């Protein structure tokens, strides 16, 4: 009985570690704000885990894989 519970715990922990590693390796493209007048945004690839922080400070998802077209703000 104790061996079965121990094995189940090990399997569960292994699964959680695998899921975390998979998410950490997932990448997304984003237009990153540069504070430059000439090139205001550059296309970069970031970890999915950093996506929300980038969106919160003004970065956005590319339109047609370029950062020249800035999306319109979403009306509230």
CORZIQUI-V695929 format. One record per pair of residues at least 12 apart in sequence whose ideal C-beta (glycine too) atoms are under 7 Angstrom apart, sorted by the first residue. I is the first residue (numbers start at 0). J is the second residue. Records with the same first field share a line. If there is no record, write none. Layout:
I = J, J
This chain:
22 = 47, 48
23 = 46, 48
25 = 47
26 = 44, 45, 46, 47
27 = 45, 47, 50
28 = 42, 44, 61
29 = 43, 45, 50, 53, 58, 60
30 = 42, 58, 59, 61, 66
31 = 43, 53, 58
32 = 57, 58
40 = 66
41 = 66
42 = 61, 65, 66
